[in-house]
Amino acid sequence: MKPIKIRSPRELTPKQKRTLQEQFRFLSDKELARMLNTDKASVRAVMDELGLKREGAAPSADVPFRSHWIAFLFLFFSVALSYGHTLNYSFHFDDLKTFVETPTTHIKALSRESLSPILHGNRPVANLTYALNFYFDRLEPRGYHLFNILIHFGASLILYLLFLKTLSLPGIQKTLSTDLGGNTAWLDHREKVALVGALLWAVHPVQTQAVTYVVQRMASLAAFFYLLSLLSYIYGRTARGNRSYLWFGLSVLTAFMAFGSKENALTLPLIIFLYDLFFITRFNLKISRAQLMLILGLSGILLLGIGWAVSLYGSSDGLSGMLTAQYGTEEMDSLLRVMTEWRVIILYLTLLAFPYPGRMNLDYDFAWSKSLFDPVTTFLSLLVLLALTGFALFKAKKVPLTAFSILWFLINLAMESSFIKLDLVFEHRLYLSSAIFFLVFAAGIYAVALRFQIRRQEVLIGGIVVLAGVLILMTHERNKVWKTSVSLWSDVALKSPNRSRVINNLGKAYLEEEKWDQAKENFARSIRLDPKNQEALNNLGNANQREGNLSEAVKNYEAVLALNSNNPLAHNDLGVAYQNLGRSDLALKGFLEAVRLDPYYTDAHNNLGNIYLLSNQLDLAAVEYQKTIELNPKHPMAHTNLGILYEKQGKLNEGLRELTLGLNLNPHSSIAQFNYAYLLELMGRKNEAIEHYEEAIKWAAPQDAAQMEMVKQHLKTLK
């Protein structure tokens, strides 16, 4: 079709005029002419009459591909130096209940049956990655840590591209003309500014909790998809032609991946809207058709995300139940929590500014705010936050980058620093919320350098390298704390010596290493700090029981039940103590009470089966073992005990099958090894039996010393 001359905007159809107004910043004269079926001269004439002036073209084409490779290498080696030594570090704390001891994530086949419970559960995307880790690595921590480090490296690359794209937007020079002192000459170094910002974020010590603490993959993975969704949206808004729809599709997909990793990603639609307002439409408050569709689309995504989160939690109370539930370990008042969080946010800011590893902590002993002026820092913190918010809102047009970084920080802390009853302080909450701060900081470095006429690149880059090197050393040092449970909780106990929970967890760490005296000492100290700490009392009982002090263990469990007679854990552990004392009647009573209080308590069902097995009530024992396996198909002792039962019934093949399952699930079980050896001996497989008797001796607990002596004697005879 022959191009038509257009002499005036009045000759445009409403659709053509709207297209021109919405796309002139992103499309060339030639592309606009093709869309409007006219020539370039007509496009320029109409744009002049409408007052549409391009405020500088997007300069992204000026960035050579070599710069991206340099950024890739800098980020890769910096992350490797900061986190490479953590690959063999232990699992800790919430790792255990989230995926180590959670049968749902222990998949042995990539089948629909294995994956369906994960994909229909809470935080499906994050839990799917744990399941894949188990599939490839079982419970060896190396693969889990490597995955976390790769997520962090990927997030740093996305952040670099996000920073670079932001600094390369059409008209960005005019947009930022009054930001950071009004000197935009630093934009000529935008690829270096983007790299420095992403690099400093990647190696900052405050990120260690989100990277080295495996369970906080939920935070880092959510941030990864969150940043990718925002970046894809920006590419979609500035793309030409149909490519924009592909970018928008990727943005929506990655938004839901972020929602499926952690619920705090629900702030993403608001952030996208603000980003568009600050840097793309630049506060043009005339609602065009495209802007209206944007608002409606983002609102729809937000509502779908909220609905998805609620459905995954499966709460009978819906959204209100999810928001008002008690997630933290302390009972808390919602209003006082909000007031305390004002002070916590100031703490977060100081950690960003002064990230000395000695200040960082997994479990802060942070005092509650009792009123607006108790302590007075509550009111002062509120004033600071109001001042920051006011500055961001009222100075947004003048200093958009600084204002946006403040709003990004506060909005991304909003869900976890509000009335929702989570623990007060966790450093991983800074992983996403701190991101834009580093762009402002990096731009500020270059702006200050140019202001003071530091133009020699060697001086500027040398200073940045020194700063990054210091941060890498601090991150490396902070990571050492996470090496073992004892090293972690020793550090926390040093910084929070008056928290009963902390001292109890240090005791549990020593208990894992079979250091009975240190374990009991810390449990006793935890109880002195909080005489009502049922977990510490119960753990003291476990320590005494594993050391063979059964009478003391009984006293500890009875002390727990005196505080709370409905504690199923104490009833079960008391039953185990009575069973070891030969009081099967009292043991039976304890196990029955435990399963009455908690019908899903698998260990109690298994122990109840043991009582029935000892009293030769094989049918009742089989029911309890099968119930345990039904509730947890990967319960090693239930399979082992069911194998022993089948052996008693003369079903040797069935017994061998169950014992094999038990042994595969826990090869370090002395009981499983012994019974497997015994059954092999019955079946005439003498050499294999000897091997497993030796394994049984190797993994025996101290309280089994007498029985192991008998096994050693039998082994000599067998040999």
C-alpha positions as CSV (number, residue, x, y, z in Angstrom):
1,M,0.0,0.0,0.0
2,K,1.3,3.4,-1.0
3,P,2.2,5.7,2.0
4,I,-0.3,8.5,2.7
5,K,0.9,12.0,3.6
6,I,-0.4,13.2,6.9
7,R,-0.2,16.9,7.5
8,S,-2.0,17.3,10.8
9,P,-2.9,15.2,13.9
10,R,-6.6,15.8,12.9
11,E,-6.0,13.4,10.0
12,L,-5.1,10.6,12.4
13,T,-7.7,8.1,13.6
14,P,-8.0,7.9,17.4
15,K,-6.2,4.5,17.3
16,Q,-3.3,5.9,15.3
17,K,-3.0,8.9,17.6
18,R,-3.0,6.7,20.7
19,T,-0.4,4.4,19.1
20,L,1.8,7.4,18.3
21,Q,1.5,8.9,21.8
22,E,2.3,5.6,23.5
23,Q,5.1,4.3,21.3
24,F,7.0,7.4,20.1
25,R,9.6,7.0,22.9
26,F,10.4,3.4,22.0
27,L,10.0,3.3,18.1
28,S,12.0,5.0,15.5
29,D,10.5,7.4,12.9
30,K,10.8,4.7,10.3
31,E,8.9,2.1,12.4
32,L,6.2,4.6,13.3
33,A,5.8,5.5,9.7
34,R,5.4,1.9,8.8
35,M,2.8,1.4,11.6
36,L,0.8,4.5,10.4
37,N,1.2,3.9,6.7
38,T,2.9,7.2,6.1
39,D,6.5,8.6,5.7
40,K,9.1,9.7,8.2
41,A,8.6,13.4,7.4
42,S,4.9,13.2,8.2
43,V,5.6,11.4,11.5
44,R,8.1,14.2,12.5
45,A,5.6,16.9,11.5
46,V,2.8,15.4,13.5
47,M,5.0,14.8,16.5
48,D,6.1,18.4,16.5
49,E,2.5,19.6,16.3
50,L,1.5,17.3,19.2
51,G,4.5,18.4,21.3
52,L,5.9,14.9,21.4
53,K,9.7,15.1,21.9
54,R,12.0,12.2,22.5
55,E,14.1,13.0,25.5
56,G,17.1,11.0,24.4
57,A,17.0,7.6,22.8
58,A,17.7,4.5,24.7
59,P,21.5,4.2,24.7
60,S,21.7,0.4,25.5
61,A,23.1,-0.3,22.0
62,D,26.3,1.6,23.1
63,V,27.1,-1.1,25.6
64,P,29.4,-3.6,24.0
65,F,28.8,-7.3,24.5
66,R,32.3,-7.5,26.0
67,S,31.0,-5.5,29.0
68,H,28.4,-8.3,29.7
69,W,31.2,-10.9,29.7
70,I,33.2,-8.9,32.1
71,A,30.2,-8.5,34.4
72,F,29.6,-12.3,34.2
73,L,33.1,-13.1,35.1
74,F,33.3,-10.5,37.9
75,L,30.1,-11.7,39.5
76,F,30.9,-15.4,39.1
77,F,34.4,-15.2,40.7
78,S,33.2,-12.9,43.4
79,V,30.3,-15.2,44.4
80,A,32.6,-18.2,44.2
81,L,35.1,-16.5,46.5
82,S,32.4,-15.6,49.0
83,Y,30.5,-18.8,49.1
84,G,32.6,-21.6,47.5
85,H,33.9,-22.9,50.8
86,T,30.3,-23.5,52.2
87,L,29.5,-26.5,49.9
88,N,30.0,-29.1,52.7
89,Y,28.4,-27.1,55.5
90,S,25.8,-28.8,57.7
91,F,22.0,-28.4,57.5
92,H,20.6,-26.3,60.3
93,F,17.5,-25.5,62.4
94,D,14.5,-25.1,60.0
95,D,16.3,-27.1,57.3
96,L,15.4,-30.2,59.4
97,K,11.6,-29.7,59.5
98,T,11.4,-28.1,56.1
99,F,13.0,-30.8,53.9
100,V,15.4,-33.1,55.8
101,E,12.6,-34.7,57.9
102,T,9.8,-34.0,55.4
103,P,8.9,-37.2,53.6
104,T,7.0,-35.3,50.8
105,T,10.2,-34.0,49.4
106,H,12.0,-37.3,49.6
107,I,11.3,-38.5,46.0
108,K,13.0,-41.3,44.3
109,A,11.3,-41.0,40.9
110,L,10.3,-38.0,38.8
111,S,6.7,-39.2,38.6
112,R,3.3,-37.5,38.8
113,E,2.6,-39.4,42.0
114,S,5.8,-38.2,43.7
115,L,5.5,-34.6,42.5
116,S,1.8,-34.0,42.9
117,P,1.8,-33.5,46.7
118,I,4.6,-31.0,46.4
119,L,3.0,-29.0,43.6
120,H,-0.3,-28.8,45.5
121,G,1.3,-27.8,48.8
122,N,2.7,-24.7,50.4
123,R,5.4,-22.9,48.4
124,P,5.5,-25.5,45.6
125,V,8.3,-24.0,43.5
126,A,10.8,-23.8,46.4
127,N,9.7,-27.3,47.7
128,L,10.1,-28.7,44.2
129,T,13.7,-27.7,44.2
130,Y,14.3,-29.4,47.5
131,A,12.7,-32.6,46.1
132,L,14.9,-32.4,43.0
133,N,17.9,-32.0,45.3
134,F,16.9,-35.1,47.2
135,Y,16.4,-37.0,44.0
136,F,20.0,-36.3,42.9
137,D,21.8,-35.8,46.2
138,R,19.7,-37.5,48.9
139,L,20.7,-35.7,52.1
140,E,24.2,-34.8,51.1
141,P,24.4,-31.1,51.7
142,R,26.8,-30.3,48.9
143,G,24.2,-30.3,46.1
144,Y,21.8,-28.2,48.2
145,H,24.4,-25.5,48.9
146,L,25.5,-25.5,45.2
147,F,21.9,-24.9,44.1
148,N,21.6,-22.0,46.6
149,I,24.9,-20.4,45.3
150,L,23.8,-20.8,41.7
151,I,20.5,-19.0,42.5
152,H,22.4,-16.2,44.1
153,F,24.7,-15.9,41.1
154,G,21.7,-15.9,38.8
155,A,20.0,-13.2,40.9
156,S,23.1,-11.0,40.7
157,L,23.2,-11.3,36.9
158,I,19.6,-10.4,36.6
159,L,20.2,-7.5,39.0
160,Y,23.1,-6.3,36.8
161,L,20.8,-6.4,33.7
162,L,18.0,-4.7,35.6
163,F,20.3,-1.9,36.7
164,L,21.7,-1.5,33.2
165,K,18.3,-1.5,31.5
166,T,17.1,1.1,34.0
167,L,20.1,3.4,33.2
168,S,19.5,2.9,29.5
169,L,15.8,3.8,29.3
170,P,14.8,6.4,26.8
171,G,15.0,9.9,28.4
172,I,16.7,8.6,31.5
173,Q,19.2,11.4,31.4
174,K,16.4,14.0,31.8
175,T,14.5,11.8,34.3
176,L,17.6,11.7,36.6
177,S,18.7,15.3,35.8
178,T,18.1,16.4,39.4
179,D,18.9,13.1,41.2
180,L,22.2,12.4,43.0
181,G,23.3,16.1,43.0
182,G,22.0,16.9,39.5
183,N,25.1,15.7,37.7
184,T,24.2,12.9,35.2
185,A,27.6,12.5,33.7
186,W,27.9,9.2,35.6
187,L,25.3,7.8,33.2
188,D,28.1,7.7,30.6
189,H,29.6,4.9,32.8
190,R,26.2,3.1,33.2
191,E,27.6,-0.4,32.5
192,K,30.2,0.1,35.2
193,V,27.6,1.5,37.6
194,A,25.3,-1.5,37.0
195,L,28.1,-4.0,37.6
196,V,29.3,-2.2,40.7
197,G,25.8,-2.2,42.2
198,A,25.1,-5.9,41.4
199,L,28.6,-6.8,42.6
200,L,28.4,-5.1,46.0
201,W,24.9,-6.5,46.5
202,A,26.2,-10.0,45.7
203,V,29.1,-10.0,48.1
204,H,27.5,-8.0,51.0
205,P,27.7,-10.1,54.2
206,V,24.0,-9.5,55.0
207,Q,23.1,-11.9,52.1
208,T,24.8,-14.9,53.8
209,Q,21.6,-16.0,55.7
210,A,19.6,-16.1,52.4
211,V,22.4,-18.1,50.6
212,T,24.2,-20.3,53.1
213,Y,21.2,-21.2,55.2
214,V,19.7,-23.7,52.8
215,V,16.0,-23.3,53.9
216,Q,16.2,-19.6,53.0
217,R,16.4,-20.7,49.4
218,M,12.7,-19.7,49.6
219,A,13.8,-16.0,50.0
220,S,16.5,-16.1,47.3
221,L,14.5,-18.1,44.8
222,A,11.5,-15.7,45.2
223,A,13.9,-12.8,44.7
224,F,15.4,-14.4,41.6
225,F,12.0,-14.8,39.9
226,Y,10.8,-11.4,41.3
227,L,13.7,-9.6,39.7
228,L,13.4,-11.6,36.4
229,S,9.7,-10.7,36.2
230,L,10.4,-7.0,36.6
231,L,13.2,-7.1,34.1
232,S,10.9,-9.0,31.6
233,Y,8.2,-6.4,32.1
234,I,10.6,-3.6,31.3
235,Y,11.8,-5.3,28.2
236,G,8.2,-5.8,27.2
237,R,7.4,-2.1,27.7
238,T,10.3,-1.0,25.6
239,A,10.3,-3.8,23.0
240,R,9.2,-3.2,19.4
241,G,6.4,-5.1,17.7
242,N,5.1,-8.5,18.8
243,R,8.2,-9.3,20.9
244,S,6.6,-7.2,23.7
245,Y,3.9,-9.9,24.2
246,L,6.6,-12.6,24.7
247,W,8.3,-10.5,27.3
248,F,5.0,-9.8,29.1
249,G,4.2,-13.5,29.0
250,L,7.6,-14.3,30.6
251,S,6.9,-11.6,33.2
252,V,3.6,-13.1,34.2
253,L,5.1,-16.7,34.3
254,T,8.0,-15.7,36.5
255,A,5.7,-13.6,38.8
256,F,3.8,-16.8,39.6
257,M,7.1,-18.7,40.1
258,A,8.0,-16.0,42.6
259,F,4.6,-16.3,44.3
260,G,5.1,-20.1,44.5
261,S,8.5,-19.6,46.2
262,K,7.5,-17.2,49.0
263,E,4.4,-15.1,49.7
264,N,6.3,-11.8,50.1
265,A,6.6,-11.8,46.3
266,L,3.0,-10.5,46.3
267,T,4.3,-7.0,46.4
268,L,5.6,-7.4,42.8
269,P,2.5,-5.9,41.0
270,L,2.8,-2.7,43.1
271,I,6.5,-2.5,42.4
272,I,6.0,-2.9,38.6
273,F,3.4,-0.2,38.7
274,L,5.7,2.2,40.6
275,Y,8.6,1.4,38.3
276,D,6.5,2.2,35.3
277,L,5.3,5.4,36.9
278,F,8.8,6.6,37.9
279,F,10.9,5.6,34.9
280,I,8.8,4.8,31.9
281,T,5.7,7.1,31.9
282,R,7.6,9.5,34.2
283,F,4.6,10.6,36.3
284,N,2.3,11.3,33.3
285,L,-0.9,10.9,35.2
286,K,-3.1,11.0,32.2
287,I,-4.5,7.5,32.1
288,S,-4.1,6.2,28.6
289,R,-5.6,3.0,27.4
290,A,-2.2,1.2,27.8
291,Q,-1.9,2.5,31.4
292,L,-5.4,1.4,32.2
293,M,-4.7,-2.1,30.9
294,L,-1.5,-2.1,32.9
295,I,-3.3,-1.2,36.1
296,L,-6.1,-3.8,35.5
297,G,-3.5,-6.5,34.5
298,L,-1.4,-5.9,37.6
299,S,-4.4,-5.9,39.9
300,G,-5.6,-9.2,38.3
301,I,-2.2,-10.8,38.8
302,L,-2.1,-9.6,42.5
303,L,-5.6,-11.0,43.1
304,L,-4.7,-14.3,41.5
305,G,-1.5,-14.5,43.5
306,I,-3.3,-13.9,46.8
307,G,-5.9,-16.5,45.8
308,W,-3.2,-19.0,44.9
309,A,-1.4,-18.4,48.2
310,V,-4.6,-18.9,50.2
311,S,-5.5,-22.1,48.3
312,L,-2.0,-23.5,48.8
313,Y,-2.2,-23.0,52.6
314,G,-5.6,-24.6,52.6
315,S,-6.7,-22.6,55.6
316,S,-10.3,-23.1,56.7
317,D,-10.4,-19.5,57.6
318,G,-9.1,-18.4,54.2
319,L,-7.1,-15.2,53.9
320,S,-8.0,-13.9,57.4
321,G,-6.8,-17.1,59.0
322,M,-3.5,-17.0,57.0
323,L,-2.8,-13.4,58.1
324,T,-3.7,-13.8,61.8
325,A,-2.0,-17.2,62.4
326,Q,0.9,-17.5,64.9
327,Y,4.0,-18.3,62.8
328,G,6.7,-17.0,65.2
329,T,7.9,-18.9,68.3
330,E,6.8,-16.2,70.7
331,E,3.3,-15.2,71.6
332,M,2.9,-11.6,70.3
333,D,0.5,-8.7,70.2
334,S,0.0,-7.5,66.6
335,L,0.1,-3.8,67.4
336,L,3.2,-4.1,69.6
337,R,4.8,-6.2,66.8
338,V,4.3,-3.4,64.3
339,M,5.8,-0.8,66.7
340,T,8.8,-3.1,67.4
341,E,9.3,-3.6,63.7
342,W,9.9,0.2,63.2
343,R,13.1,-0.3,65.3
344,V,13.9,-3.5,63.4
345,I,13.8,-1.7,60.1
346,I,16.3,0.8,61.4
347,L,18.5,-2.1,62.5
348,Y,18.3,-3.4,59.0
349,L,19.5,-0.1,57.6
350,T,22.5,-0.1,60.0
351,L,23.4,-3.7,58.9
352,L,23.5,-2.5,55.3
353,A,25.7,0.5,56.2
354,F,28.0,-1.3,58.6
355,P,28.0,-5.1,57.9
356,Y,30.5,-6.2,60.4
357,P,30.1,-10.0,60.9
358,G,30.2,-9.7,64.7
359,R,26.9,-7.7,64.6
360,M,25.1,-10.4,62.6
361,N,23.0,-13.0,64.2
362,L,20.6,-15.8,63.3
363,D,18.3,-15.3,66.4
364,Y,18.4,-11.7,67.7
365,D,17.5,-11.0,71.3
366,F,15.5,-7.9,70.3
367,A,13.5,-6.2,73.0
368,W,9.8,-5.6,72.4
369,S,8.4,-2.1,72.2
370,K,5.9,-1.8,75.1
371,S,4.4,1.5,73.9
372,L,5.1,4.4,71.6
373,F,7.7,5.8,74.0
374,D,9.0,2.7,75.7
375,P,11.7,2.6,74.6
376,V,11.9,6.1,73.1
377,T,13.7,4.7,70.0
378,T,10.3,3.4,69.0
379,F,9.0,6.9,68.4
380,L,12.3,8.1,66.9
381,S,12.3,5.1,64.5
382,L,8.7,6.0,63.5
383,L,9.9,9.6,62.8
384,V,12.7,8.3,60.6
385,L,10.4,6.0,58.6
386,L,7.8,8.7,58.2
387,A,10.6,11.1,57.0
388,L,11.9,8.6,54.5
389,T,8.4,7.8,53.2
390,G,7.5,11.5,53.0
391,F,10.7,12.3,51.2
392,A,10.1,9.5,48.7
393,L,6.5,10.6,48.0
394,F,7.0,14.4,47.8
395,K,10.4,14.4,46.1
396,A,9.7,11.5,43.7
397,K,9.8,13.7,40.5
398,K,12.9,15.5,41.6
399,V,14.9,12.5,42.8
400,P,13.1,9.5,41.2
401,L,15.9,6.9,41.6
402,T,16.5,7.7,45.3
403,A,12.8,7.9,46.0
404,F,12.1,4.6,44.3
405,S,14.9,2.9,46.2
406,I,13.3,4.0,49.5
407,L,9.8,2.8,48.4
408,W,11.2,-0.5,47.1
409,F,13.0,-1.1,50.5
410,L,9.9,-0.3,52.6
411,I,7.4,-2.1,50.4
412,N,9.5,-5.3,50.2
413,L,9.7,-5.4,54.0
414,A,6.1,-4.6,54.5
415,M,4.6,-8.1,54.7
416,E,7.3,-9.5,57.1
417,S,7.5,-6.3,59.2
418,S,3.8,-5.8,59.7
419,F,1.1,-7.3,62.0
420,I,1.6,-10.8,60.7
421,K,3.0,-12.8,63.6
422,L,6.4,-13.9,62.3
423,D,9.6,-13.8,64.3
424,L,10.8,-10.2,64.7
425,V,14.2,-10.2,63.0
426,F,15.8,-12.2,60.2
427,E,18.6,-10.9,57.9
428,H,17.3,-12.8,54.9
429,R,14.5,-10.3,54.6
430,L,17.1,-7.8,53.3
431,Y,18.0,-10.0,50.3
432,L,15.3,-8.5,48.0
433,S,14.5,-5.3,49.8
434,S,18.1,-4.1,49.7
435,A,18.6,-4.5,45.9
436,I,17.9,-1.0,44.6
437,F,19.8,0.6,47.4
438,F,23.0,-0.8,45.8
439,L,22.1,0.9,42.4
440,V,21.8,4.2,44.2
441,F,25.0,3.5,46.1
442,A,27.0,2.6,43.0
443,A,25.6,5.6,41.1
444,G,26.5,7.8,44.1
445,I,30.1,6.5,44.0
446,Y,30.5,7.6,40.4
447,A,28.6,10.9,40.9
448,V,30.8,11.9,43.9
449,A,34.0,10.9,42.0
450,L,33.0,13.1,39.0
451,R,32.0,15.9,41.4
452,F,35.5,15.9,42.9
453,Q,37.0,15.4,39.4
454,I,38.4,11.9,40.1
455,R,38.5,11.0,36.4
456,R,41.3,8.5,36.4
457,Q,39.6,5.1,36.0
458,E,42.4,3.3,37.8
459,V,41.8,5.3,41.0
460,L,38.0,4.8,40.9
461,I,38.1,1.1,40.0
462,G,40.9,0.5,42.5
463,G,38.7,2.0,45.3
464,I,35.7,-0.1,44.3
465,V,37.8,-3.3,44.1
466,V,39.1,-2.6,47.6
467,L,35.6,-2.1,48.9
468,A,34.4,-5.3,47.2
469,G,37.4,-7.2,48.5
470,V,36.6,-6.1,52.1
471,L,33.0,-7.2,51.7
472,I,34.1,-10.6,50.3
473,L,36.4,-11.1,53.3
474,M,33.6,-10.2,55.7
475,T,31.2,-12.5,53.9
476,H,33.7,-15.3,53.9
477,E,34.2,-14.8,57.7
478,R,30.5,-14.7,58.4
479,N,30.0,-17.9,56.5
480,K,32.4,-19.8,58.8
481,V,29.7,-19.5,61.5
482,W,27.4,-21.8,59.4
483,K,29.9,-24.7,59.2
484,T,28.3,-26.9,61.9
485,S,25.4,-26.7,64.2
486,V,27.7,-26.3,67.2
487,S,29.6,-23.4,65.5
488,L,26.3,-21.7,64.5
489,W,24.6,-21.9,67.8
490,S,27.8,-21.1,69.8
491,D,27.9,-17.8,67.8
492,V,24.2,-17.2,68.4
493,A,24.6,-18.0,72.1
494,L,27.5,-15.5,72.4
495,K,25.3,-12.7,70.9
496,S,21.9,-13.7,72.5
497,P,23.0,-15.3,75.8
498,N,19.6,-14.7,77.5
499,R,17.4,-16.4,75.0
500,S,16.2,-19.8,76.3
501,R,15.5,-21.0,72.7
502,V,19.0,-20.2,71.6
503,I,20.7,-22.1,74.5
504,N,18.3,-25.0,74.0
505,N,19.4,-25.2,70.3
506,L,23.0,-25.2,71.3
507,G,22.3,-28.1,73.6
508,K,20.6,-29.9,70.7
509,A,23.7,-29.3,68.5
510,Y,25.9,-30.9,71.2
511,L,23.4,-33.8,71.5
512,E,23.8,-34.5,67.8
513,E,27.5,-34.8,68.3
514,E,26.9,-37.1,71.4
515,K,28.6,-34.6,73.7
516,W,26.3,-35.4,76.6
517,D,27.8,-33.2,79.3
518,Q,27.8,-30.0,77.1
519,A,24.2,-30.9,75.9
520,K,22.9,-31.3,79.4
521,E,24.6,-28.2,80.6
522,N,23.0,-26.1,78.0
523,F,19.6,-27.7,78.4
524,A,19.8,-26.9,82.1
525,R,20.8,-23.4,81.4
526,S,17.9,-23.0,79.0
527,I,15.5,-24.1,81.7
528,R,17.0,-21.7,84.2
529,L,16.3,-18.9,81.7
530,D,12.8,-20.1,81.1
531,P,11.5,-22.7,83.5
532,K,8.5,-23.2,81.3
533,N,10.5,-24.2,78.2
534,Q,9.0,-27.6,77.5
535,E,11.3,-28.4,74.6
536,A,14.4,-27.8,76.7
537,L,13.0,-30.0,79.6
538,N,12.1,-32.7,77.1
539,N,15.6,-32.5,75.4
540,L,17.2,-32.8,78.8
541,G,15.2,-36.0,79.2
542,N,16.4,-37.2,75.8
543,A,20.1,-36.5,76.7
544,N,19.7,-38.4,80.0
545,Q,18.0,-41.3,78.3
546,R,20.6,-41.5,75.5
547,E,23.3,-41.5,78.2
548,G,21.5,-44.3,80.1
549,N,20.2,-42.1,83.0
550,L,16.7,-43.4,82.7
551,S,15.4,-42.4,86.1
552,E,16.5,-38.8,85.5
553,A,15.0,-38.9,82.1
554,V,11.6,-39.9,83.6
555,K,11.8,-37.0,86.0
556,N,12.4,-34.6,83.1
557,Y,9.5,-35.9,81.0
558,E,7.2,-35.8,84.1
559,A,8.3,-32.1,84.6
560,V,7.2,-31.4,81.0
561,L,3.8,-33.0,81.6
562,A,3.3,-31.1,84.8
563,L,3.5,-27.9,82.7
564,N,1.4,-29.4,79.9
565,S,-0.3,-32.7,80.2
566,N,-1.3,-32.5,76.6
567,N,2.2,-32.6,75.2
568,P,2.3,-35.7,72.9
569,L,6.1,-35.6,72.5
570,A,6.6,-35.9,76.3
571,H,4.1,-38.8,76.6
572,N,5.9,-40.6,73.8
573,D,9.4,-40.1,75.2
574,L,8.3,-41.0,78.7
575,G,6.9,-44.2,77.2
576,V,10.3,-45.0,75.6
577,A,12.0,-44.4,79.0
578,Y,9.6,-46.8,80.7
579,Q,10.1,-49.3,78.0
580,N,13.9,-49.2,78.5
581,L,13.2,-49.6,82.2
582,G,11.2,-52.7,81.5
583,R,7.9,-51.1,82.5
584,S,5.9,-52.1,79.4
585,D,2.5,-51.3,81.1
586,L,3.5,-47.7,81.7
587,A,5.2,-47.5,78.3
588,L,1.9,-48.7,76.7
589,K,0.0,-46.0,78.5
590,G,2.4,-43.3,77.3
591,F,2.2,-44.3,73.7
592,L,-1.6,-44.7,73.7
593,E,-1.9,-41.2,75.2
594,A,0.6,-39.8,72.6
595,V,-1.4,-41.1,69.6
596,R,-4.7,-40.0,71.3
597,L,-3.4,-36.4,71.5
598,D,-1.8,-36.6,68.0
599,P,-3.2,-39.3,65.7
600,Y,-0.6,-38.3,63.1
601,Y,2.4,-38.8,65.4
602,T,4.3,-41.5,63.5
603,D,7.0,-42.2,66.1
604,A,4.3,-42.9,68.7
605,H,2.5,-45.3,66.4
606,N,5.8,-47.1,65.7
607,N,6.6,-47.3,69.4
608,L,3.1,-48.6,70.2
609,G,3.8,-51.3,67.6
610,N,7.0,-52.2,69.4
611,I,5.1,-52.8,72.7
612,Y,2.6,-55.0,70.9
613,L,5.5,-56.9,69.2
614,L,7.3,-57.5,72.6
615,S,4.1,-58.8,74.1
616,N,3.6,-61.1,71.0
617,Q,0.4,-59.3,69.9
618,L,1.6,-59.5,66.3
619,D,-1.6,-58.5,64.6
620,L,-1.9,-55.3,66.7
621,A,1.8,-54.6,66.1
622,A,1.3,-55.0,62.3
623,V,-1.6,-52.5,62.4
624,E,0.6,-49.8,64.1
625,Y,3.6,-50.3,61.8
626,Q,1.4,-50.1,58.8
627,K,-0.3,-47.0,60.1
628,T,3.1,-45.5,60.6
629,I,4.1,-46.3,57.0
630,E,0.7,-45.0,55.7
631,L,1.4,-41.7,57.4
632,N,5.1,-41.6,56.5
633,P,6.2,-44.1,53.8
634,K,9.8,-43.2,54.5
635,H,9.8,-44.0,58.2
636,P,12.9,-46.2,58.5
637,M,12.2,-47.8,61.9
638,A,8.6,-48.7,60.9
639,H,9.9,-50.7,57.9
640,T,12.6,-52.3,60.1
641,N,10.1,-53.3,62.8
642,L,7.6,-54.6,60.3
643,G,10.5,-56.7,58.8
644,I,11.2,-58.1,62.3
645,L,7.5,-58.9,62.7
646,Y,7.5,-60.8,59.4
647,E,10.6,-62.7,60.5
648,K,8.7,-63.8,63.6
649,Q,5.8,-65.0,61.5
650,G,8.2,-67.0,59.3
651,K,7.7,-64.7,56.3
652,L,11.4,-64.3,55.5
653,N,11.1,-62.8,52.0
654,E,8.6,-60.2,53.2
655,G,10.8,-59.5,56.2
656,L,13.9,-59.1,54.1
657,R,12.0,-56.6,51.8
658,E,10.9,-54.4,54.7
659,L,14.3,-54.6,56.4
660,T,16.0,-53.6,53.1
661,L,13.7,-50.6,52.9
662,G,14.5,-49.6,56.4
663,L,18.2,-49.9,55.8
664,N,18.1,-47.9,52.6
665,L,16.3,-45.1,54.5
666,N,18.8,-45.1,57.4
667,P,21.9,-47.2,56.9
668,H,23.3,-45.9,60.2
669,S,20.7,-47.6,62.3
670,S,22.3,-50.2,64.5
671,I,18.9,-52.0,65.0
672,A,18.2,-52.2,61.3
673,Q,21.7,-53.5,60.6
674,F,21.5,-56.1,63.3
675,N,18.1,-57.5,62.3
676,Y,19.1,-57.4,58.6
677,A,22.2,-59.5,59.5
678,Y,20.1,-61.9,61.6
679,L,17.6,-62.5,58.8
680,L,20.4,-63.0,56.3
681,E,22.0,-65.5,58.7
682,L,18.6,-67.4,58.9
683,M,18.5,-67.5,55.1
684,G,22.1,-69.0,55.0
685,R,23.8,-65.9,53.6
686,K,26.6,-66.0,56.2
687,N,29.1,-63.6,54.6
688,E,26.6,-60.9,54.1
689,A,25.3,-61.4,57.6
690,I,28.9,-60.9,59.1
691,E,29.2,-57.6,57.1
692,H,26.0,-56.2,58.6
693,Y,26.7,-57.4,62.2
694,E,29.9,-55.4,61.9
695,E,27.9,-52.3,60.8
696,A,25.5,-52.8,63.7
697,I,28.4,-52.7,66.1
698,K,29.9,-49.6,64.4
699,W,26.7,-47.6,64.7
700,A,25.5,-48.7,68.2
701,A,24.6,-46.1,70.8
702,P,26.4,-46.1,74.2
703,Q,23.3,-47.5,76.0
704,D,23.4,-50.5,73.7
705,A,26.9,-51.5,74.8
706,A,25.8,-54.7,76.7
707,Q,23.8,-56.0,73.7
708,M,26.7,-55.2,71.4
709,E,29.1,-57.3,73.5
710,M,26.7,-60.2,72.9
711,V,26.7,-59.4,69.1
712,K,30.6,-59.4,69.1
713,Q,30.7,-62.8,70.8
714,H,28.2,-64.2,68.3
715,L,30.2,-62.7,65.5
716,K,33.4,-64.5,66.6
717,T,31.4,-67.7,66.7
718,L,30.0,-67.0,63.2
719,K,33.4,-66.3,61.8
